[in-house]
Amino acid sequence: MIIRLAIIGLIAFAGYWVYQLFFKGSSGEDEIILDETPLKVEQIRSILELNTLKFQDEAVVDTVEYYKTGNEVLLGSLNKLIDPDQFKHGLKADGTKRRLTLIMKGELLYGVDLKRKDFQFISKPDSLIIVIPKPELLSVSLNPKGTEVYIENGDWQDYERLYLQRKARKKMIATGDRLKLPERAKAPLEKALRSLVRTDKKLIIKFEE
């Protein structure tokens, strides 16, 4: 019994000092009081994958193939007229052999992944400077279930649909660049850092050039 009590006492004592060394100084689950130890920097790094801006978008993507000759138009239109799924396209006879138009929905995520990129703390007598990378596009997620088929004229293979997905992704990225979303992600990113880091010094947040 004495041996067991001694073991329990040692475990409790060790646990107390682990707490004192590694966790004391944190004033909340989402708040860290910074000191100069690498441990605290790693705690921030483990917490911060700063996804500060989400943008919902949709892109209309289209691919079309035309008949090359008048005979192909006639024969192709007749074949479509006897196909219940393509009957309405056979009536038009406008020279379109195949056409696929999709409306695809997606989400763009902007921020800074501090697990991958370096960041630094510069401590001065009256201030603490945090230098972090500029926000960037972290991911583009397309929602296949949210895809709407606007026009499907002719037969299409899976690889051709995947091509349109890649096309939609590029269009969404271009929209994000046009709207300057990486720049707009800076303000919420700075706000998130200020709510996380607590220091008695003046906190200055800078973005890399």
N, C-alpha and C positions, 0 to 999 in steps of 0.2 A: 504493500500500500504506500509506504514511504517513497519507494522508487517511482511508482506511478505519479505521485504528487510532485515529485521533483521534475519528472519529464514534462508534466503539464505546465509547471512553473517556468521551465526553460523555454517551452514553446510560446507561452504568453509573453515572456520577456523579449524573445526574438521578434515576435510580432509587433510589439510596442516600438522597438527601435527601427524596424522596417518602415513603420508608419511615420515615425519622426524624420527619418532620412529622406524618404521618397514622396510622401504625400502631404505632410504638414506644410501649410502655406497655400493650399488650394481652398478658396472660399466658396466653392459651390461646384456642382457637377459640370456646369458649362463655363466655369470661370477659372482662370489660372493667374496666380501672382508670380510674375516672372522674376527669376534670379539668374545668376550667371552660370548655373550648372548645365551641362549637356542634357541631363535628364529632363529638365523643364522644357528645353527646346524640342526634344523628342516627343514629349507629351503633347505639345502644340502641333507638331508635325502629324502625330497619329490622329488628332482630332480634326485637323483642318484638311478636308478636301472641299474647298470653298466653291460650291456651285451656287453662284449668287444671282444668276439670271437664267430663267427658262423662257423659251419663246416657242409658242405653238404656231405651226405654219402648215400650209397645204400648197401643193404644187400640181399644176396640170401638165402632164407630159403626153407626148403624142408621137407616133411613128406611122408612116404611111408608105405604101408601095403601089405603084400604078401599072396597069397593063401597058405593054409596049406597042401593040398594034390593034387595029380595029377588029380583026378577027378574034384576038384574045379578049377584047371587051365583050363581044357577042357571046363567045363560048363561055366565058366566066360568068356573065350575067345569067345565062341559061342554067348553068350548074347551081347558082345560088337560088334561082327560082324554084328548084326542086328540093331544096334543103329548107325544112321548116325554120331552122334557126337563123338562116341567112336570107330568107325570102324578101324581107324589106330592103335589103341592100341590093338584091338583084333587080328590083324595080327601078332603081335610080340610073343604072348604066352610065355612071359619070366618069368611067375610066379608072376608078379606084379598085385595085385588086385586093388589097388588105389595108385595114386601118385599125389601130388600137389607141384609144385615148383613155387615160386613167387620171383620176383625181386622188392624189396620195396625201395622207396626213402624217405629220411628224413633229418631233420636238427637238429643239436645239438647246444645248446646255453650255453655258459660258461660266468661266471662273478660273481659279488657279488650283492646280493639284500640287500641293506642297510636298506630297510624298515622292513625287518624281523630280521636282525642280528645287533648286537651291534657294534659300532665303537667308537673310542675315539680320542680326540685331546689333546695333551700334549704340553702346551705352556711353553717355556723356554726363558730366556732373549735374546738369539740370534737365536733361532730356533723354528719352529713349527713342531711337530711330529704328523702324522696321522697314527693311527694303525687300520687296517681293516682286516676282515677275508680273508683267502685264497680264490682265485677264485674256483668255483665249477660248476658242471653241474646244470644249472637252469631248463632246459626243453629239452624234446625230442619230436619233432613234426613229425609224419608220414603223408605222403601225399597219401591217398587212391587213388586219381585220377591218381597219377603217378605210381601206382603199375602195373607191367607187369606180365602177366601169362605166364610162360615159359613152364610148363607142367601141364596139368589138365587131369589126367587119373582117371575116375570114378566120383562118385557123392560126393560132399563135402558140409557140413552144415556151416552156418554162424559162429557158435561157434568154428569150426575147423579153419576157416580162421582167426578168432580173436587170436587163439593160435599162429598162424604163425606171426601175427603182434607183439605179445609180444616177440616172439623169435627174430624177426628182431630188435626190440628195444634193447634187451640185447646185440645183436651182435654189434650194433652201439655204445652202451656205452662202450663195451670192446675195440672197435677200438679207441675211444677217449682216453681211459686210456692208451692204448698201445702207442699212439702218444704223450702222456703227454700234452694233450690240456689244462687241468687246469693250469699247470705250464706256458704254453705258453701264457695264458691269462693275466699273470701278467704285462707284458710290456705295452700293450695297456691300461690296467686298470690304471697304474701309469701315463701314458701320459694323459689320460682323466682327472684324478684328478688334475694334474698340470695345465691343461688348464682351469680348473674350479675355483680353489682356488687361490686367489691373496693375498699375504702377503709380507711385507717388510722383514720378517725374512727368514732364510734359511728353505726351506720346505723339510722335510724328511718323506718319506712314507715307512711304515713297514707293513709286513704281519704277522698275528698271526702264532705262531708255531703250 
